[in-house]
Amino acid sequence: MLNIAVTEQSTGEYGATAGYSTSEGILGEISLTERNFLGRGQYLRAAIGASESGRTFDFSFTEPRFMGLKVAAGVDAYHRITDESSRNLYGVRATGGQLRASMPIMGDLSATVFAGGERKLVTDEDQDPFNTSANPANASKLVVDGHEYYKAFVGYTLTRNGPDDTKKPTSGLYATFTQQYIGWDHNLLKSEARARYFVPLLDDSGIVASVRGRAGMINDFSGDGVSVVEAFMPGSQLIRGFESRGPGPRIVGDQYLGATMYAGLSAEIQFPIPVLPETYGLSGAIWADAARIDDGTLPNTNGNAVDPESIDSPWRTSIGASLIWDSPFGPLRGDFCPRAEQVDRRPHPAVPADPADSAVG
């Protein structure tokens, strides 16, 4: 007689993260994840995040085999609050959700279709005539306090997931292409593409080179121009060393307008630090970024004049080095920029990497 004892491992986990961003300040998140909800292989995640400029509430549920098919169907819901600050002249409260379905196409190529809606409320206390502490000089010229924006969207994403390792890739291509039509209070088509290619430079040396590209474009069909609440807000995620809402078009008075087009290219070489044992988990990198923001088609300026100095040189560049630590709490990275070029906003000399910038993204 043979007795077999099976012990199931826990599929749920609690998570807590903390970090610092030049655009968000101190930030953190608490999450609950269950990868085998009710013993049916379903994925469930709930998270609450906070930073110096806002709060986020997210919920996600995925059925990996919808109706027994090779289709992962799910629902996402969120509520995100962005407070007014020295960088954000107006606050935003966005509540929305979407339905999605993902399916393999061939090899490492997959597709996702999605549809959803969102309500966005704009707040600007400096426009409130009954607010005794309001400063009209700091009021936004691009939005109206209390205005609500509603949108419905439908779109798709194509994903090529080819790297040999998701966390520490050394070869392969990761790429996504997303298009979505946004209607209701808007009438536009938003397209974005991202790709990153990895290649080892020397066998068994741990030195890996990568090239990353990103681009986005908004086509407006309304004839009124793209609203600032839907415009791209490129910053340190596109080109390192620049503050959030730094590069790009502005109206006279130094208020950030956003852009309807951006394109960026980055080259990077990661390498182990020779004098340190591999068990320390420390490595370094050198990199160079270049980006072009705006193609001359500006978002709706609400009748305000555009600052000519913010659009006379759309190209931005930066170079720098990084220190990467594969810590017990997850990967940590600091990007340092000894030199950068910018016309209207000076870069920070040392900028930590954005936590949302993943290894393959």
C-alpha positions in Angstrom: 0.0 0.0 0.0 1.3 3.4 -1.0 0.2 6.5 0.9 0.7 9.9 -0.7 0.3 13.0 1.4 -0.3 16.2 -0.6 0.3 19.6 1.0 -1.0 22.6 -0.8 1.0 25.7 -0.8 -0.6 29.0 -0.1 -1.7 30.9 -3.2 -2.6 34.1 -1.5 -0.2 36.8 -0.3 -0.2 40.2 1.3 2.1 42.9 -0.2 3.5 46.2 1.0 5.7 48.5 -1.1 7.3 51.8 -0.4 9.4 54.1 -2.6 10.2 57.6 -3.6 9.6 59.5 -6.8 10.5 63.0 -7.8 7.0 63.5 -9.2 5.0 61.8 -6.4 7.3 62.1 -3.4 7.1 59.3 -0.8 4.7 56.6 -2.0 3.5 53.2 -0.9 1.0 50.5 -1.6 -0.7 47.7 0.3 -2.2 44.8 -1.7 -3.9 41.5 -1.3 -3.4 38.9 -4.1 -5.1 35.5 -4.5 -3.9 33.4 -7.4 -6.3 30.5 -6.8 -9.5 32.1 -5.6 -12.1 29.6 -4.3 -9.8 26.8 -5.6 -10.7 27.5 -9.2 -7.5 29.1 -10.4 -9.0 32.5 -10.6 -6.9 35.6 -10.0 -8.0 38.3 -7.5 -6.2 41.4 -6.5 -7.1 44.5 -4.4 -4.7 47.3 -3.7 -4.7 50.7 -1.9 -1.9 53.2 -2.7 -1.0 56.6 -1.4 1.6 59.3 -2.2 2.1 62.9 -1.4 0.0 63.9 -4.4 -2.9 61.4 -4.2 -4.4 58.0 -3.5 -5.4 55.0 -5.6 -7.9 52.2 -5.1 -7.7 49.2 -7.5 -9.5 45.9 -7.9 -8.9 43.2 -10.5 -10.4 39.8 -11.2 -9.4 37.3 -13.9 -10.9 34.0 -14.9 -8.1 32.2 -16.7 -10.3 29.7 -18.7 -13.5 31.6 -19.5 -16.2 29.1 -20.5 -13.5 26.4 -20.8 -11.7 28.3 -23.7 -8.1 29.5 -23.9 -9.4 32.9 -23.1 -8.6 34.9 -19.9 -11.5 37.2 -19.1 -11.6 39.7 -16.3 -12.8 43.0 -14.9 -10.9 45.9 -13.5 -12.3 48.8 -11.3 -10.5 51.8 -9.9 -10.8 55.1 -8.1 -7.8 57.5 -8.3 -7.4 60.8 -6.6 -4.8 63.4 -7.7 -4.6 66.4 -5.3 -3.7 69.9 -6.1 -0.1 70.7 -5.5 2.7 73.0 -6.7 3.1 70.7 -9.8 -0.6 70.0 -10.3 -2.6 73.3 -10.4 -5.8 71.3 -10.4 -7.0 68.0 -8.9 -8.6 65.1 -10.5 -10.9 62.3 -9.2 -11.3 59.5 -11.7 -13.6 56.5 -11.2 -13.9 53.8 -13.8 -13.6 50.2 -14.9 -13.3 47.9 -17.8 -14.0 44.4 -19.1 -11.2 42.6 -20.9 -10.4 39.3 -22.6 -7.0 38.0 -23.5 -6.1 35.1 -25.9 -3.0 33.6 -27.5 -2.6 34.1 -31.2 0.6 32.2 -32.1 3.9 31.5 -30.3 4.7 34.4 -27.9 2.1 36.7 -29.5 -1.2 37.4 -27.7 -4.1 39.8 -28.0 -6.3 41.6 -25.5 -9.6 43.4 -26.2 -11.2 45.7 -23.7 -14.1 48.1 -23.2 -15.0 50.4 -20.3 -16.0 53.8 -19.1 -14.8 56.5 -16.7 -16.0 59.6 -14.9 -13.4 62.3 -14.2 -14.1 65.3 -11.9 -11.8 68.3 -12.0 -11.2 70.4 -8.9 -9.4 73.7 -8.5 -9.9 75.4 -5.2 -8.2 78.6 -6.4 -11.2 79.1 -8.7 -13.7 78.9 -5.9 -15.0 82.4 -5.1 -16.2 81.2 -1.7 -12.8 79.9 -0.7 -11.1 82.5 1.5 -7.7 80.9 1.1 -7.9 80.8 -2.7 -5.2 82.4 -4.8 -6.5 83.3 -8.2 -3.0 83.7 -9.5 -2.5 80.0 -9.0 -5.8 79.0 -10.7 -5.5 76.8 -13.8 -6.3 78.4 -17.1 -7.0 75.1 -18.8 -9.8 73.5 -16.8 -12.9 74.7 -14.9 -13.5 73.8 -11.2 -16.2 71.2 -10.8 -16.3 70.2 -14.5 -17.0 66.5 -15.2 -15.7 64.5 -18.1 -17.3 61.2 -19.1 -15.7 58.8 -21.5 -16.4 55.4 -23.0 -13.6 53.5 -24.6 -13.0 50.3 -26.6 -9.7 49.0 -27.8 -7.1 46.2 -28.1 -3.5 45.4 -27.2 -1.1 43.2 -29.1 1.7 41.8 -26.9 4.9 40.0 -28.0 6.5 38.4 -24.9 9.8 37.0 -26.0 12.4 37.6 -23.3 14.1 34.5 -21.8 13.4 35.7 -18.3 10.7 38.2 -17.1 12.5 39.5 -14.0 16.1 39.5 -15.3 16.0 39.2 -19.1 19.2 38.7 -21.1 17.8 38.2 -24.6 14.6 38.5 -26.6 12.0 41.1 -27.5 9.1 42.5 -25.4 6.7 44.7 -27.3 3.1 46.0 -27.0 0.9 48.0 -29.3 -2.4 49.5 -28.0 -5.1 51.4 -29.8 -8.3 52.6 -28.2 -11.2 54.8 -29.4 -12.5 57.2 -26.7 -15.9 58.7 -27.0 -18.8 60.3 -25.1 -17.4 63.7 -24.1 -14.4 63.0 -26.4 -13.9 61.9 -30.0 -10.4 60.6 -30.5 -8.2 57.6 -31.2 -5.2 57.0 -28.9 -2.3 54.8 -30.1 0.8 53.8 -28.1 3.6 51.4 -28.9 6.4 50.1 -26.6 9.3 47.8 -27.2 12.5 46.6 -25.6 15.1 44.3 -27.1 17.7 42.5 -24.9 21.0 41.0 -26.1 24.0 39.6 -24.2 27.3 41.3 -25.1 29.7 38.7 -23.8 28.9 35.1 -23.0 28.8 34.3 -19.2 29.8 37.8 -18.4 26.5 39.1 -17.1 26.7 42.1 -19.4 23.5 42.8 -21.2 22.6 45.5 -23.7 19.1 46.7 -24.4 17.4 49.2 -26.7 14.0 50.6 -25.7 11.5 52.6 -27.8 8.2 54.2 -26.9 5.8 56.3 -29.1 2.3 57.6 -28.8 -0.1 59.6 -30.9 -3.6 61.0 -30.4 -5.9 61.7 -33.5 -8.7 64.1 -32.6 -11.9 63.8 -34.7 -14.0 66.4 -32.8 -12.3 69.5 -34.4 -12.0 71.1 -30.9 -8.6 69.7 -30.0 -7.7 67.1 -27.4 -8.7 67.9 -23.9 -5.8 68.3 -21.4 -7.3 65.6 -19.3 -6.7 63.1 -22.2 -3.4 64.5 -23.4 -0.1 62.7 -22.9 1.9 63.9 -19.9 5.5 62.6 -20.7 8.1 62.9 -18.0 10.7 60.7 -16.3 9.1 57.5 -17.6 9.9 58.6 -21.2 13.2 60.4 -20.6 15.1 60.1 -17.3 16.4 63.1 -15.5 13.4 65.3 -16.1 10.8 66.2 -13.6 7.2 65.1 -14.1 5.4 67.5 -16.5 8.8 69.0 -17.3 9.4 68.7 -21.1 6.7 69.6 -23.5 4.3 72.4 -24.5 3.2 75.0 -22.0 0.9 78.0 -22.2 2.1 81.5 -21.2 2.2 81.6 -17.5 4.1 78.3 -17.2 1.1 75.9 -17.0 1.8 72.5 -18.5 -0.4 71.7 -21.6 0.5 68.1 -22.4 1.2 66.7 -25.9 -0.6 64.7 -28.6 2.5 63.0 -29.8 5.7 61.7 -28.2 8.5 59.3 -29.3 11.5 58.2 -27.2 14.5 55.9 -27.7 16.9 54.6 -25.0 20.1 52.5 -25.1 21.4 50.8 -21.9 24.1 48.4 -20.8 23.8 46.6 -17.5 26.8 44.9 -15.9 27.8 43.2 -12.6 30.0 45.1 -10.3 33.3 43.1 -10.3 34.5 43.9 -6.8 31.3 42.7 -5.1 30.1 39.1 -4.7 27.2 38.1 -6.8 25.2 37.3 -3.7 25.0 41.0 -2.9 22.6 41.4 -5.8 24.2 44.7 -6.9 24.8 45.7 -10.5 25.3 48.9 -12.5 24.2 50.4 -15.8 25.0 53.2 -18.2 22.4 54.6 -20.5 21.4 57.4 -22.9 17.9 58.7 -23.6 16.5 60.8 -26.4 12.9 61.9 -26.9 10.8 64.1 -29.1 7.6 65.6 -27.6 4.8 67.0 -29.8 4.6 67.2 -33.6 3.0 70.7 -33.8 -0.6 69.6 -33.1 -1.3 70.9 -29.6 -4.1 70.0 -27.2 -6.9 72.4 -26.7 -5.4 75.5 -25.1 -8.7 76.9 -24.0 -7.9 80.2 -25.7 -4.5 80.7 -24.1 -1.3 81.5 -25.9 1.4 78.9 -26.1 4.8 79.7 -24.7 7.1 79.7 -27.8 10.1 78.6 -25.8 8.4 75.4 -24.8 7.9 74.2 -28.4 10.9 75.7 -30.2 13.1 72.6 -29.5 11.0 69.4 -29.1 14.0 67.1 -28.8 15.2 66.3 -25.2 18.3 64.2 -24.3 19.9 62.8 -21.2 22.7 60.4 -20.2 23.5 58.8 -16.9 24.3 55.8 -14.8 22.3 53.5 -12.5 22.8 51.4 -9.4 20.5 48.4 -9.3 19.9 46.2 -6.2 18.0 42.9 -6.3 16.9 43.3 -2.7 14.9 40.9 -0.6 12.0 43.3 -0.9 12.2 43.4 -4.7 14.3 45.2 -7.3 15.4 48.7 -6.4 17.0 51.1 -8.8 18.5 54.6 -8.7 19.1 56.6 -11.9 21.7 59.4 -11.7 22.0 62.0 -14.5 25.2 64.0 -14.4 24.2 65.8 -17.6 21.0 66.5 -19.6 19.7 68.9 -22.1 16.4 70.8 -21.8 15.0 74.1 -22.8 12.2 75.0 -20.5 12.7 72.8 -17.4 16.0 71.9 -15.8 16.5 68.2 -15.0 17.2 66.8 -11.5 20.8 65.8 -11.0 19.8 62.5 -9.4 16.4 60.9 -10.1 15.3 57.5 -8.7 13.7 55.2 -11.3 10.0 55.2 -11.6 8.6 52.2 -9.7 6.1 51.6 -12.6 9.0 51.0 -15.1 9.3 47.3 -15.1 12.3 45.2 -16.2 10.9 44.4 -19.6 8.5 47.3 -20.1 
